Amino acid sequence: MNSIREAVLETVIELIGSLRKSYQERYGTAIFEIQTELDQTGRHLHLSGDVLLEKQKTELMDGVKRIVSVPVTEAITVLTEKTNPEDPNPSRPGFWNRLGWIQPRWIGNRGGAWGRAKSGEVINVFRTSALKNLSTQVNPFDDPFSVLKEMDSLCLIQLEDGTIGWIRPDEMEKIPEPLQLPDRNFLKSGETVPVSPETLEGIMAEAKTFVGKTPYLFGGRAPEGVDCSGLIQLIYLQGANLIFPKHTRDQMRYGIDRSVSDLEPGDLLFARVKEKNVWHVAVRTDDPGFGLIHASLQQKKVIQESLEDFSKSYHRLFGKKVLTVTQP
């Protein structure tokens, strides 16, 4: 009996190790801490611990049930699980990031802490626990974020837009009590956000404040440096109170498809960088002609240029309408 029991445990532990390794390789982050307990008779298996995403828990339980024939129970905590029953908008859409679908408010707060950037400082949020690969940034004017897990000299956090990443704990100001976040506009796939003409003018004015003076920074979303998607996220947040995903591939999932020739001010233009397997995004301006504002890696700053000039560096262009201007 002991040999059978040990074989069952060994098989399950191998599966856990294999899944953890795949998550680390795929996402750069592997909060996947699972303990196994098989009773002395070998007839009941219990799993406990922490995982980052609901789909990781599902993959684990499905995998275990395929390889063992005994009943399996679990007490596994999903760190990004939405837990606030008083959320006024329970049907609000989730955002997709590199780690999966998550709800954008009250996410990950299982009685834990909240945090925010200290006054006058910007927090760098990294994709890996080695604090490499800048994913995004938190500004002092951003909404508070949820602290998912504290590990030695690191914190795993989740931002209002759904992005998950690692920071140094001494860079944040901790907020111990859960709180209701400010009202924001959220976008669903296949829909647009209604805005007034004045709001659209504000978005265009906000975009132009970056032109010529804000350097390109991969992963950046602060006045000191932005990448293409960080620029879009900032101008929609500050100009239209709109929470938008951080990464270009995620931004592509939202709004309504538009042909390039039909793009209007405030619409987005997505394109592939020529000779590179990466996507890029720009915003159509309200200037005469077909003007675009975007954070250019080639020119290492935010620029404004014509569609003709833009097309020299990018191909496979397609458009997205995110805003609908309402008339008074």
Buried (B, 14 or more C-beta within 10 A) or exposed (E): EEEEBEEBBEEBEEBBEEBBEBBBEEBBBBBBBBEBEBEEEBEEBBBBBBBBBBEBBEBBBEBBEEEBEBEBEBEBEBBBBBBBEEBEEEEBBBBBBBBBBBBBBBBBBBEBBBBBBBEEEBBBBBBBBEBEEBBBBBBBEBBBBBBBBBEEEBBBBBBBBBBBBBBEBEBBBEBEEBEEBEEBBBBEEEBBBEBEEEBBBBBBEBBBBBBEEBBBBBBBBBEEBBBBBBBBBBBBBBBBBBBBBBBBBBBBBBBBEBEBEEBBBBBBBBBBBEEEEEBBBBBBBBBEEBBBBBBBBEEEBBBBBEBEEBBEBBEEBBBBBBBBBEEE
